Amino acid sequence: MKKVLIIDDDLVACELLAEVFSRQNWEAKTAQTPLVAEKMVQTESFDLIVSDINLGDKTNGLDLLRKFREKMPVILVTAFGSLESVLEARREGAWELLSKPFNYEDLINLAERAVKSRQENQATASTTAVVDSKIVGRSPAMINLFNEIARVSPSQSTVLIIGESGTGKELIARAIHENSPRANAAFVPVNCGAITESLLEAELFGHIKGSFTGANIDRAGLFEQADKGTLFLDEIGETSPAMQVKLLRALQESEIRRIGGSKPIKVDVRVIAATNRDLEAEVKAGRFREDLFYRLSVVTLRVPRLKDRRTDIPLLATKFLAKSAAKIGHTLSWSEDALTTLSAYNWPGNVRELENAIEYTALHARGEVIDIEDLPERIRAAVPTAQVKKKHAEVNSLFQDMPTLDELEKRYMMYVLENVGYHRTRAAEVMGVDRRTLYRMAERLGITLEEKE
């Protein structure tokens, strides 16, 4: 029988995970402090450790990872995620980092794979460096993205980042560069949609003196400037077919030719591209070269919209408010109603719009605690105060009579279903489970999944 040690300062969380593992024929032991965990590892043999990162102690999950990683695989769990923490966890040898709440079926599958891999002596640790990261999130979608960034950063593969405007695609590209072997060389960004085709060609490939009017000197292009480093082609979907041909050749041959020049120049450049377009649809419509698409999308990262990771909004709002408050020399905080309003708004401009809205709010705040009335008018109009109050009442009603865990789970599932119009796929996404798990939960809890999709 496989044996797991679960470490969490929350007794309920420990007991719940122990039950989950026990149902899958694991022997599960628990520890609520790092000291107890260390003593148990000294006296007992374990196949796996599952530990929260934050243990309410000066010793955290990352410290335990460093102590235990040579003896057994370690899966870390966190309620707060940042790219920096994921990179550090992977650098230190964690098998995986999961975001709370997570799918228990996924955890068991990871646990089985971790133990099997250990038995087969497969290496699992990443060797990426850790840098300060501006990208934060605790939602499963962001933790998954952080894990993908950590995996792809050490490689030389081209990367295509897909996401709406304002989601932070350039930040992700910079993070990949800064955690790659090219970190000490240049990161060179260019917005392909903001420059005319003729100027873009000169920007990317350079020119020789006299090649066109105004070319008074030889000039190196961005490909040459990014040699040994990373070239970030933002809004790659805006390029013309002619430019796409030239980019494809540069990528395939690792060489460029300056405008007006006849001599090819070898370049060693990693290319990361980004777009807010559906490039597969553009390929089918004949507006984007299929061969270039496949050359760019060796690895594809999809950045979620802010409204699809609403649990990250309070985290981001608090971070941006601290930044804005420091600029103006004030101490500011959020009221519960204000954070609920921000979380309910749809944010068509994504994270960029959120940051700008909070900067405006900090400048116009009438007190140290920011309330709904201090928010921009467009947000207040889109999320009426009555809706916020109703939302609080609904949430409070879930647990105010101290229900059993099963009853609370049933109420929560009904609450989610009602708020997404019984859309099963959306409900599963909100709850952080797959559709099969959703069906099993509904059957266990006696909930009928009405077909309203």
C-alpha positions in Angstrom: 0.0 0.0 0.0 1.4 3.4 -1.0 1.8 5.9 1.9 1.3 9.7 1.8 2.1 12.4 4.3 -0.3 15.4 4.2 1.0 18.6 5.7 -1.4 21.6 6.3 -1.9 23.9 9.3 -5.7 23.5 8.7 -6.9 20.3 10.5 -10.1 20.1 8.3 -8.0 20.3 5.1 -5.7 17.5 6.5 -8.6 15.2 7.3 -10.3 15.8 4.0 -7.3 15.0 1.9 -6.5 12.0 4.1 -10.0 10.7 3.4 -9.6 11.3 -0.3 -6.4 9.3 -0.4 -7.8 6.6 1.9 -10.6 6.0 -0.6 -8.0 5.3 -3.3 -6.3 2.7 -1.1 -3.5 4.9 0.1 -2.3 4.9 3.7 -2.6 8.6 4.7 -0.9 10.3 7.6 -1.2 14.0 8.5 0.9 16.7 10.2 -0.2 20.3 11.0 3.2 21.7 11.7 6.6 21.5 9.9 8.2 20.2 13.1 5.8 17.3 13.4 6.2 16.5 9.7 10.0 16.4 10.0 9.8 14.0 13.0 7.4 11.7 11.1 9.7 11.6 8.1 12.6 10.6 10.3 10.7 7.7 11.9 8.4 6.5 9.0 8.8 5.8 5.3 6.5 7.7 2.9 6.0 7.4 -0.9 4.8 11.0 -1.3 4.3 14.3 0.5 1.4 16.7 -0.2 2.1 20.0 1.5 0.5 23.4 1.7 3.1 26.2 1.0 1.8 28.5 3.7 2.0 26.6 7.0 1.6 29.5 9.4 5.2 29.0 10.5 8.6 30.5 9.7 9.2 27.2 7.9 7.0 26.9 4.9 6.2 24.2 2.2 9.2 25.3 0.1 11.5 24.7 3.0 10.1 21.3 3.5 10.5 20.6 -0.2 14.2 21.3 0.0 14.5 18.8 3.0 12.4 16.0 1.6 12.9 16.1 -2.1 15.7 13.6 -2.1 13.6 11.0 -0.2 10.3 11.2 -2.0 8.3 13.3 -4.5 6.6 16.4 -3.2 3.4 18.0 -4.4 2.8 21.6 -3.2 -0.6 23.2 -2.7 -1.2 27.0 -2.4 -4.2 29.4 -2.1 -2.0 32.2 -3.5 -0.1 31.8 -6.7 2.6 33.8 -8.5 4.9 32.9 -11.3 7.8 33.4 -9.0 6.5 30.8 -6.5 5.8 28.3 -9.3 9.3 28.8 -10.7 10.9 28.4 -7.3 8.9 25.3 -6.6 10.0 23.7 -9.9 13.6 24.8 -9.5 13.7 23.2 -6.0 12.3 19.9 -7.4 8.5 19.9 -6.7 6.6 17.4 -8.7 3.7 19.8 -9.2 2.1 22.9 -7.7 -1.7 23.0 -7.4 -4.0 25.9 -6.7 -6.8 25.7 -4.1 -9.5 24.6 -4.7 -8.3 21.7 -6.9 -9.9 18.6 -8.4 -9.2 15.7 -6.0 -9.2 13.3 -9.0 -6.4 15.3 -10.6 -4.5 15.2 -7.3 -4.8 11.4 -7.1 -3.7 11.0 -10.7 -0.7 13.3 -10.1 0.2 11.3 -6.9 0.1 8.0 -8.8 2.3 9.4 -11.6 4.7 11.0 -9.2 5.3 7.7 -7.3 5.6 5.7 -10.5 8.1 8.2 -12.0 10.1 8.2 -8.8 10.3 4.4 -9.0 11.5 4.6 -12.5 14.2 7.2 -11.5 12.9 9.9 -13.8 14.2 13.4 -13.3 11.4 15.9 -12.6 13.0 19.1 -11.4 13.4 22.2 -13.5 16.6 24.3 -13.4 15.1 27.7 -14.3 16.3 30.8 -12.4 13.9 32.8 -10.2 13.3 36.4 -10.9 10.8 38.9 -9.5 7.5 38.4 -11.3 4.7 40.9 -11.9 2.3 38.1 -12.8 0.1 36.9 -10.0 -3.0 34.7 -9.7 -4.5 32.0 -7.5 -7.1 30.6 -10.0 -6.5 27.1 -11.5 -6.2 28.7 -15.0 -3.3 30.9 -13.9 -1.5 28.2 -11.9 -1.7 26.0 -15.0 -0.3 28.9 -17.1 2.6 29.4 -14.5 3.4 25.7 -14.8 3.5 26.0 -18.6 5.8 29.0 -18.4 8.1 27.2 -16.1 8.2 24.2 -18.4 8.9 26.1 -21.6 11.3 28.8 -20.3 14.5 26.6 -20.4 13.9 25.5 -23.9 14.8 27.1 -27.2 11.3 26.5 -28.7 9.3 29.3 -30.4 6.2 30.3 -28.3 2.9 31.7 -29.4 0.9 33.5 -26.7 -2.8 33.9 -27.4 -5.0 36.3 -25.4 -7.2 39.3 -25.5 -5.7 42.8 -25.3 -4.8 43.8 -21.8 -4.3 40.2 -20.5 -0.5 40.6 -20.0 1.0 38.8 -23.0 4.2 40.9 -23.0 4.7 40.3 -19.3 4.5 36.5 -20.0 7.0 36.8 -22.9 9.4 38.7 -20.6 9.0 36.1 -17.9 9.9 33.3 -20.3 13.0 35.3 -21.4 14.1 36.2 -17.9 13.8 32.5 -16.8 15.6 31.1 -19.8 19.3 30.6 -20.6 19.1 33.8 -22.7 18.2 36.0 -19.7 21.5 37.9 -19.8 21.0 38.9 -23.4 18.5 41.4 -24.8 14.7 41.1 -24.8 13.6 43.1 -27.8 9.8 43.8 -28.2 8.1 45.1 -31.3 4.4 45.7 -32.0 3.8 44.5 -35.5 0.4 46.1 -35.7 1.6 49.6 -34.8 4.1 50.0 -37.7 3.5 50.2 -41.5 4.8 47.2 -43.5 7.7 49.1 -45.1 8.9 50.5 -41.7 8.4 47.1 -40.0 10.7 45.4 -42.5 13.4 48.0 -41.9 12.8 47.7 -38.1 13.1 43.9 -38.1 15.8 43.3 -40.7 17.8 46.6 -40.8 19.1 48.4 -43.9 22.3 49.5 -45.6 23.2 53.1 -46.4 21.4 54.4 -49.5 18.9 51.5 -49.8 16.0 54.0 -49.6 15.4 57.7 -49.0 16.5 58.6 -45.5 18.8 55.6 -45.1 21.9 57.7 -44.4 23.8 55.0 -42.5 23.9 51.2 -42.2 21.5 50.1 -39.5 21.1 46.8 -37.7 17.5 45.5 -37.3 15.8 44.1 -34.3 16.7 40.5 -35.2 20.4 41.5 -35.0 19.8 43.5 -31.8 18.2 40.4 -30.2 21.1 38.1 -31.2 21.6 35.5 -28.4 18.4 36.8 -26.8 14.7 36.9 -27.4 12.6 38.8 -30.0 9.0 39.4 -29.1 6.7 39.9 -32.0 3.5 41.3 -30.6 0.3 41.3 -32.6 1.8 38.9 -35.2 -1.6 38.5 -36.7 -1.5 42.0 -38.1 1.4 41.3 -40.5 0.9 41.1 -44.3 1.4 37.9 -46.3 4.6 39.4 -47.8 6.0 40.1 -44.3 5.0 36.6 -43.2 7.1 35.0 -45.9 10.1 37.0 -44.8 9.6 36.1 -41.1 9.2 32.4 -42.0 12.5 32.4 -43.9 14.3 34.2 -41.0 12.9 31.6 -38.5 13.7 28.6 -40.7 17.2 29.6 -41.8 18.2 31.6 -38.7 19.5 34.3 -41.0 18.3 37.7 -42.3 19.2 40.1 -45.1 19.2 43.8 -44.5 17.2 45.9 -46.9 19.4 46.8 -49.9 22.0 44.2 -48.8 23.0 41.0 -50.6 24.9 39.3 -47.8 22.9 37.0 -45.4 23.6 37.6 -41.7 23.3 34.7 -39.3 21.3 35.4 -36.1 20.7 33.3 -32.9 17.3 34.5 -31.8 14.5 32.9 -29.9 11.2 34.2 -31.1 8.1 34.6 -29.0 5.0 35.9 -30.8 1.6 37.1 -29.5 -1.8 37.8 -30.9 -5.3 38.6 -29.9 -6.6 36.9 -33.0 -7.7 33.4 -33.7 -4.8 32.5 -35.9 -6.2 29.1 -36.8 -9.3 30.8 -38.2 -7.0 33.3 -40.0 -5.2 30.4 -41.6 -8.4 28.8 -42.8 -9.5 32.2 -44.2 -6.2 32.5 -46.1 -5.1 35.6 -44.2 -2.2 34.0 -42.3 0.3 31.5 -43.6 -0.2 28.0 -42.4 3.5 27.2 -42.4 4.4 30.3 -40.4 1.6 29.4 -37.9 3.0 26.0 -37.2 6.5 27.4 -37.0 5.4 29.9 -34.4 3.1 27.6 -32.4 5.6 24.9 -31.3 4.4 25.9 -27.8 1.1 27.7 -27.5 0.1 29.5 -24.3 -3.4 30.8 -23.8 -3.9 33.7 -21.4 -7.4 33.7 -19.8 -9.6 36.7 -19.8 -9.9 38.5 -16.5 -13.6 37.7 -16.3 -12.7 34.0 -16.6 -10.6 34.1 -13.5 -12.6 36.3 -11.2 -11.1 34.8 -8.1 -7.9 36.6 -9.0 -9.6 40.1 -9.1 -9.3 40.8 -5.3 -5.7 39.7 -5.4 -4.9 42.0 -8.3 -7.0 44.8 -7.0 -5.1 44.8 -3.7 -1.7 44.7 -5.4 -2.6 47.6 -7.8 -4.1 49.6 -4.9 -0.9 49.3 -2.9 1.1 50.4 -5.9 -1.2 53.5 -6.6 -1.4 54.4 -2.9 2.4 54.4 -2.6 2.6 56.8 -5.5 0.4 59.4 -3.8 1.6 58.7 -0.3 -1.7 57.4 1.1 -2.8 54.3 3.0 -5.8 52.8 1.3 -7.8 49.6 1.6 -10.9 48.0 0.0 -14.3 47.6 1.5 -15.9 44.2 1.0 -18.6 45.8 -1.2 -16.1 47.5 -3.4 -14.2 44.2 -4.0 -17.4 42.4 -4.7 -18.3 45.1 -7.3 -14.9 44.8 -9.0 -15.2 41.0 -9.1 -18.7 41.2 -10.7 -17.7 43.6 -13.4 -16.8 42.0 -16.8 -13.5 43.9 -17.5 -13.5 44.1 -21.4 -10.1 45.6 -21.2 -8.8 42.9 -18.8 -6.0 43.4 -16.4 -4.9 46.7 -18.0 -8.3 48.2 -17.5 -8.4 47.0 -13.9 -5.1 48.6 -13.2 -6.1 51.9 -14.8 -9.5 51.9 -13.0 -7.7 51.4 -9.6 -5.3 54.2 -10.3 -8.2 56.5 -11.0 -10.0 55.2 -7.8 -6.9 55.8 -5.6 -6.7 59.4 -6.9 -10.4 60.1 -6.2 -10.9 58.1 -3.0 -12.6 60.1 -0.2 -11.3 58.1 2.7 -8.8 55.4 3.6 -11.3 52.6 2.9 -12.5 52.6 -0.7 -16.2 51.9 -1.1 -18.5 51.4 -4.1 -19.1 55.2 -4.5 -15.3 55.8 -5.1 -15.2 53.5 -8.1 -15.4 54.8 -11.7 -19.0 55.5 -12.8 -19.0 52.9 -15.6 -18.3 50.1 -13.1 -20.9 51.3 -10.7 -23.5 51.5 -13.5 -22.7 48.0 -14.7 -22.9 46.5 -11.2 -25.7 48.1 -9.2 -25.2 48.3 -5.5 -28.4 46.3 -5.0 -26.9 43.5 -6.9 -23.8 43.5 -4.6 -26.0 43.4 -1.5 -28.0 40.5 -2.9 -24.8 38.6 -3.7 -23.6 39.0 -0.1 -26.9 37.8 1.2 -26.8 34.8 -1.1 -23.3 33.8 -0.1 -24.1 34.3 3.6 -27.1 32.1 3.3 -24.9 29.2 2.2 -23.5 28.6 5.7 -25.1 30.9 8.3 -27.1 27.9 9.8 -23.9 25.8 10.1 -24.8 23.0 7.6 -22.9 19.7 7.4 -20.1 19.5 4.8 -22.3 17.5 2.4 -25.1 20.0 2.7 -22.7 22.9 2.2 -21.3 21.2 -0.9 -24.8 20.7 -2.2 -25.8 24.4 -1.6 -22.6 25.6 -3.2 -23.2 23.5 -6.3 -26.8 24.7 -6.6 -25.5 28.3 -6.1 -23.0 27.9 -9.0 -25.5 26.2 -11.3 -28.1 28.9 -10.8 -25.6 31.6 -11.4 -24.4 30.1 -14.7 -27.9 29.2 -15.9 -27.3 25.5 -15.4 -24.6 25.6 -18.1 -22.7 22.4 -17.2 -19.4 23.3 -18.8 -19.3 26.7 -17.2 -20.3 25.3 -13.9 -17.5 22.8 -14.0 -15.0 25.5 -14.9 -16.2 27.7 -12.0 -15.9 24.8 -9.5 -12.5 23.7 -10.9 -13.6 20.2 -11.9 -14.2 18.4 -15.2 -17.7 17.5 -16.5 -17.5 13.9 -15.4 -16.7 14.9 -11.9 -19.5 17.4 -12.0 -22.0 14.6 -13.0 -20.7 12.3 -10.2 -21.0 15.1 -7.6 -24.6 15.8 -8.8 -25.5 12.2 -8.5 -24.0 11.8 -5.1 -25.7 15.0 -3.8 -29.1 14.2 -5.4 -29.0 17.2 -7.8 -30.7 17.0 -11.2 -28.6 18.7 -13.9 -31.2 20.3 -16.1 -30.4 20.7 -19.8 -30.4 24.5 -20.4 -27.4 24.9 -22.7 
